[in-house]
């Protein structure tokens, strides 16, 4: 890029226009957050240069001291935020300042609550922090040059935050970026030295790069009104890597502020763990558990992982190798003395030190959660579980080494309370086991109400045996990997033949007699439904319902099958087992029905009703409606 390129005027992307309108006209209750966002962006630009300079130190252009500088001009009513980081070329300026990823913008706009304070805090979380400058400015000017390029490759970008922006070449002697905000009427406070210093201390004290401002002039002597005219810069913030300070040196508010910096979250974290490891491996970690799930938690392509530093030098933003996928909600930093400064993602995957750190950090997170779960005061763990419980349920399948630890952290709804809130642990359940009960019983359904009202629970309610009520999409998959807890096997109450420990000999004999007496009915129903079921049998598990569907011992559960089919997977053919309650009046009526056509219709209705109760879809809903109408008409 050379200086002879003329000034151009370009239009903002549609989504950027929406955001700019929001910044200018709506988000004004917490104006000062623009400072947090722009300083954070400047810090990121410096981190990127540090990393790039590891491979090419010529990018430093002979100047290796990093800093962010804030300049105020009360007369012009401006504030300028400058950094000597990586900078941008013309194409990058257009890409970064003129367009926004559509998915992020749509999610941002959908997440707005109408609460101005909360909405303004979402800005950084959705990666649109630069636009926050328009909260306080009616004109923004950006002067930048990419590190390593010639001085005349500088670029000047300018906009009033409406439909368009201008861009032109403008020589710049130093690398990096300067953002000048021309403050709106009513925002003059941000050209005041004291006000700006207080905002920097509030939001950016933890930034490891010094944030410099002109040192206020002081009287030359006591009682003398003359001032020292020497211009001197001073750091306003602490300007040291917070995680490298001792735990006793860091205040709680500083930990919270640093969390907001690394996560772009607007809420305080639930808890954190700051730890330094010395010995065979040397590293420092600062891990946070958020209070709220990010908007892209279920996006498998989301950026995740810890900020990685090596010997306090920034390496990458999202080093996912240090924690397993089921802990992808954890935020924080890890700083190692044992990795190479030119480490890459590929090297991280093969480095044995990383595997050792991953195991230790995973254990630390699980211990944090365990401590939170045992805390008697507050409901932090309940808050965590509502936000991240379904993600943690991925753990037993992914991390067999820590399966017991994870199992203790799981929470469920159960028939003990019949409440939808998942607040019962497996330890709670085991503590309430009946005498001779050797299994942990559970039922999986599409929804909580479907699980709660499942006919499979009837005999368990009759006998007072507690059952876990599972309705999250991940539950069927979870239970395929979580086979036991505290020596007790898990048993799906809707799978296979049901045997309850403690059944008396009289009950067993009654079941055998019932099966024998029902042989004729079972045979008739089997012939009618032979294309729909693998087997029909009499059951004693039902007390109020006429029939229920049971999954074969080695067949895939109905919930998992529906998930796989929705994902486009071809599933092997599988038919359910129909269990009939011969003591039910409908079954008795069916048994006594001499008309074979009417018998066929009733048998199909019973099967379809059993399917619906399970939350399943009918293959032919119209046929079911027709049969039901015929039955109702015959009752006139």
Helices and strands as residue ranges (DSSP letters): E 8-11, H 14-25, H 33-55, G 57-60, E 68-73, E 78-83, H 90-98, H 102-111, H 116-125, G 129-135, E 137-145, G 151-153, E 155-159, E 164-169, E 176-183, G 188-191, H 193-204, E 211-214, E 233-235, G 242-244, G 247-249, H 252-263, E 271-277, E 283-289, E 306-310, E 313-319, G 320-322, G 325-327, E 331-336, H 345-350, H 352-374, H 380-392, H 395-398, G 400-402, H 403-409, E 413-414, H 426-431, E 439-444, H 448-452, G 455-457, H 458-463, E 468-470, H 475-481, E 484-485, E 488-492, H 505-517, H 519-528, E 533-538, E 547-550, H 558-566, E 576-580, H 585-591, H 596-613, H 621-633
